[in-house]
Amino acid sequence: MRDRLYDEKINGTFHLAVGAGFPFIGGENESRVHSDMVKNLRDGGKIFLDGNLSGKMEGG
């Protein structure tokens, strides 16, 4: 995983972006930054939001 624009589209990964939205796709919030985070969950993993299970990937 080396190129975020490519990696965020790989099946089994979780992509989270914070900061400024892109106007050309409907983003309206304003911020001086935009940061992308990509986590590889292809070997299994869970995503919790506010303590609640939001997503789960099975290993393999």
C-alpha positions in Angstrom: 0.0 0.0 0.0 1.9 3.0 -1.3 -0.5 5.2 -3.3 -3.5 6.4 -1.3 -5.5 7.3 -4.4 -5.2 3.7 -5.6 -5.2 2.0 -2.2 -8.4 3.5 -1.0 -10.3 1.6 -3.7 -8.9 -1.8 -2.9 -11.5 -4.3 -1.7 -10.9 -5.0 2.0 -9.5 -1.6 2.9 -11.1 1.1 5.0 -10.8 4.7 3.8 -11.5 7.7 6.1 -11.0 11.3 4.9 -11.1 14.3 7.3 -11.0 18.0 6.5 -12.1 19.9 3.4 -14.5 18.2 1.0 -14.0 18.4 -2.7 -16.6 20.8 -4.3 -16.7 18.8 -7.5 -18.2 15.8 -5.7 -20.6 17.8 -3.5 -18.3 18.7 -0.5 -19.4 21.9 1.2 -17.3 22.0 4.4 -14.4 24.4 4.7 -11.0 23.5 6.2 -7.4 24.3 5.5 -6.5 20.6 5.4 -7.7 17.4 3.8 -6.2 14.1 5.1 -6.8 10.6 3.9 -6.3 7.5 6.0 -6.4 4.0 4.6 -6.3 0.8 6.7 -5.7 -2.6 5.3 -8.3 -5.0 6.7 -7.9 -7.8 4.2 -6.5 -10.2 6.9 -9.5 -9.4 9.2 -10.4 -6.4 11.4 -13.2 -4.3 12.8 -14.1 -0.7 12.6 -15.8 0.9 15.7 -17.4 4.4 15.6 -18.4 5.8 19.0 -18.0 2.3 20.5 -20.4 0.7 18.0 -19.3 -1.9 15.4 -19.5 -0.2 12.0 -17.7 -2.6 9.7 -16.1 -6.0 9.9 -13.8 -7.8 7.4 -13.3 -11.6 7.5 -9.7 -12.8 7.1 -8.5 -14.6 4.1 
